[in-house]
Amino acid sequence: WSSSATQVSTSTTSMRLAPTNFIELEPAVDGSPTTPSSPTTQPDQALTSAAGDADLSEDPADSLIPILVPTVTCFLAVLAGLGFFCYRDYRARKTRMPQGAAAGAEVTFSNPWHGMSLPALPAAVRPLIFAWDARMTAEWPRGKVLNLTVERHEFEAKGRQYSLERPESRGSLQFSWEDGTVQKVDSIQRNVVVWSTQHPRPAWQHFRWICTPQCPVQGHHDMEVQSDRYRCNSCSRSQAAEKHWCCPAHEVHLCPSCAELPPEAPTLGVAAYFLLRLFPSLARSATALDNPNFYEICPHLAHGNTGLGFNKTCPRDGQPNCSVVDALDDAHSGKVTHFVSWCWAYTLDNVVTAVDRWLQKSEADPADVFLWICFFCNNQYRIMQEATQAGSQHLKSIFESHLGAAGRMLVLLDDIRQPTYVSRAWCIFESYVCIQQNFSMEVILPNSAQECFRHALSAGDAGLRELTQAVASLDVRDAKAHQRADEDLIKKLILN
């Protein structure tokens, strides 16, 4: 410690510090100066000489300053760095902790410092991403999406009870459809169950179920989808405002990368099979007319006490009375494939024969084609009740969303020379939006219009000239709507 010897004397002990060795001195019994206990040092004269050379007026602690200053500085720097690291980890954990954790929440505590005397920090709350006994958003045949609740490996869907079974000790869970088709688990990835079947229709061979994650704070409970800024409790990354799983009560969040979001409920259409094979007899029986138009059919089948959706819960608002498409059997509705632009003034025969001729030409299966027709798919109970509140802009947004869901339009004309279609403002608007958004459009004709067209062609140049003049004389500016506000809005949008 020092290049020169230093002597410190008291009444009981003397100690000498040398560059190469230490001398242990024993205290004297009688209080006299002590002597070395080992003869390895020089005689007492050397001690006296060293004592004389040393400056005894100087504080002995001064010689330790060059050593203590860097030692203490280094120790304080290490302590400060350790404290900063602890504080940063504590803030990160606190950010991920729910607000209610301090009020009796079941949260584990751990000390990541492995025995160091630091306070234990609360661990991040990690939601339960997947469990079989949970709420599921399930893809279903015909493009539908169902909300299911699985309890003890059982669930109810479309009025039927299903049981998840494991036929072999290490086999996959599975259940059987009503027709005997077996749906079996292929894999589970995060909160997604992937299923497969051997059904002959390719579209029905693969399905996905999205499990609703559960917040673990104060008992497991379902999370919900929200859109705001957040920090994910699983990967700890901060995210911009977007849709994600959230428990608002405890501020627990999951980003879409850690837990997949459920699919949106599809826009449903009525099966072409129902329209062609079942609906005509219902309409004729309800109206007592052989060929009623849809204004005449509505009070009997789409609205009122005899409507198909009367007293049935609407799946969209949970209120009594639903649309026709929501009241149909599962096989007669599905994810929309085509949007039909038409008029309520059309007769039953015009609509049925036009769709039937188009299906025959396209060779499509009526059971796999689902048409969005406002008569069937709009809740006529709500439209009648809210006619004075909905307004043109509301109906416009509904139409655009449904057309976008279908992506294809069928324009149904009842006549070639003077079609009712061009006299209706809403029909003109539908065609305008379809063309503007570059969707596929196809004109379909009923039997009567098809025969008229054939007759005009068979008449030669005179018939063709007559048909051309009839089409050239059409002026969509003369189109009307029941509500003057609708008419003004549509013409303003198109003309501008």
Long-range contacts (C-beta under 8 A, 24 or more apart in sequence): 1-63, 1-64, 1-67, 2-63, 4-50, 4-53, 4-54, 5-50, 5-54, 6-50, 6-54, 6-60, 6-63, 7-47, 7-50, 7-51, 7-54, 8-60, 9-33, 9-51, 14-47, 16-41, 16-47, 16-50, 86-118, 86-121, 89-121, 90-121, 92-236, 93-121, 93-122, 93-123, 93-124, 94-122, 95-231, 96-124, 96-125, 96-231, 96-233, 96-236, 97-122, 97-124, 97-125, 98-125, 98-215, 98-217, 98-247, 98-249, 98-250, 98-251, 98-252, 99-250, 99-251, 100-217, 100-218, 100-249, 100-250, 101-125, 101-217, 101-250, 104-218, 105-217, 105-218, 105-250, 106-216, 106-217, 106-218, 107-217, 124-233, 124-236, 125-215, 125-216, 125-217, 125-233, 125-250, 125-252, 126-216, 126-233, 126-234, 127-213, 127-214, 127-215, 127-216, 127-223, 127-233, 127-234, 127-245, 127-247, 127-252, 127-254, 127-259, 128-213, 128-214, 128-216, 128-220, 129-190, 129-191, 129-211, 129-213, 129-234, 129-254, 129-258, 129-259, 130-188, 130-190, 130-191, 130-211, 130-213, 131-211, 131-214, 132-164, 132-173, 134-211, 134-212, 134-214, 134-222, 135-211, 135-212, 135-222, 136-193, 136-209, 136-210, 136-211, 136-212, 137-209, 137-210, 137-212, 137-262, 137-263, 138-207, 138-209, 138-210, 139-207, 139-208, 139-209, 139-263, 140-207, 141-203, 141-204, 141-334, 142-330, 142-331, 142-333, 142-334, 142-335, 142-370, 143-203, 143-266, 143-334, 143-335, 143-370, 144-266, 144-268, 144-330, 144-333, 144-334, 144-335, 145-262, 145-263, 145-264, 145-265, 145-266, 148-209, 158-330, 183-207, 190-258, 190-259, 190-260, 191-259, 191-260, 192-260, 201-368, 203-368, 210-260, 210-261, 210-262, 210-263, 212-245, 212-262, 213-245, 213-254, 213-259, 215-247, 215-249, 215-250, 215-252, 216-252, 217-247, 217-249, 217-250, 217-252, 218-250, 221-247, 223-247, 223-252, 223-254, 224-248, 225-261, 225-262, 230-255, 232-257, 232-258, 234-258, 234-259, 266-335, 266-336, 266-405, 267-335, 267-336, 267-372, 267-377, 267-401, 267-402, 267-405, 267-406, 268-325, 268-326, 268-333, 268-334, 268-335, 268-336, 268-370, 268-377, 269-325, 269-333, 269-334, 269-335, 269-336, 269-337, 269-338, 269-370, 269-371, 269-372, 269-373, 269-376, 269-377, 269-406, 270-324, 270-325, 270-328, 270-332, 270-333, 270-370, 270-371, 270-373, 270-376, 270-377, 271-328, 271-331, 271-332, 271-333, 271-334, 271-366, 271-367, 271-369, 271-370, 271-371, 272-355, 272-359, 272-364, 272-366, 272-367, 272-369, 272-370, 272-371, 273-332, 273-366, 273-367, 274-328, 274-332, 274-333, 275-351, 275-352, 275-355, 275-371, 275-373, 275-376, 276-352, 276-355, 276-356, 276-359, 276-366, 277-366, 278-332, 279-352, 280-348, 280-352, 283-348, 284-348, 291-347, 291-348, 291-349, 292-347, 292-348, 293-344, 293-345, 293-346, 293-347, 293-348, 294-344, 294-345, 294-346, 294-348, 294-351, 294-375, 295-344, 295-345, 297-348, 297-375, 298-344, 298-375, 298-380, 302-375, 302-376, 302-380, 303-380, 303-381, 303-384, 307-380, 307-381, 309-379, 309-381, 314-379, 314-382, 316-379, 317-382, 321-379, 321-381, 321-382, 322-379, 322-381, 323-376, 323-377, 323-378, 323-379, 323-380, 323-381, 324-375, 324-376, 324-377, 324-380, 325-376, 325-377, 326-379, 331-367, 333-370, 334-368, 334-370, 335-370, 336-370, 336-371, 336-372, 336-377, 336-402, 336-405, 336-406, 337-368, 337-369, 337-370, 337-371, 337-406, 337-408, 338-369, 338-370, 338-371, 338-372, 338-406, 338-408, 338-409, 338-410, 339-371, 339-372, 339-402, 339-403, 339-406, 339-408, 339-409, 339-410, 339-430, 339-434, 340-371, 340-372, 340-373, 340-409, 340-410, 340-412, 341-409, 341-410, 341-411, 341-412, 341-421, 341-427, 341-430, 341-431, 341-434, 342-373, 342-411, 342-412, 342-421, 342-427, 343-414, 343-420, 343-421, 343-424, 343-427, 344-375, 345-420, 346-412, 346-414, 346-420, 347-414, 349-446, 349-447, 349-448, 350-412, 350-414, 350-446, 350-448, 350-449, 351-412, 351-446, 353-446, 353-447, 353-448, 354-412, 354-444, 354-445, 354-446, 354-449, 355-410, 355-412, 355-444, 357-444, 357-445, 357-446, 357-447, 357-450, 358-410, 358-442, 358-444, 371-410, 372-402, 372-403, 372-405, 372-406, 377-402, 391-485, 392-483, 392-485, 392-486, 392-489, 392-490, 393-489, 395-486, 396-429, 396-489, 399-426, 399-429, 399-430, 399-433, 400-433, 403-430, 403-433, 403-434, 403-437, 403-439, 404-437, 407-439, 407-440, 408-439, 408-440, 408-441, 408-442, 409-434, 409-439, 409-440, 409-441, 409-442, 410-442, 410-443, 410-444, 411-441, 411-442, 411-443, 411-444, 412-443, 412-444, 412-445, 412-446, 413-443, 413-444, 413-445, 413-449, 414-446, 414-448, 414-449, 415-448, 415-449, 415-452, 416-445, 416-449, 416-452, 416-453, 416-456, 416-467, 416-470, 416-471, 417-452, 417-466, 417-467, 417-470, 418-470, 419-449, 419-474, 422-474, 422-476, 422-479, 423-478, 423-479, 423-480, 424-479, 424-480, 424-481, 425-479, 425-480, 425-481, 425-486, 425-487, 425-490, 425-491, 426-481, 426-486, 426-490, 427-479, 428-476, 428-479, 428-490, 428-494, 429-490, 429-493, 429-494, 432-493, 432-494
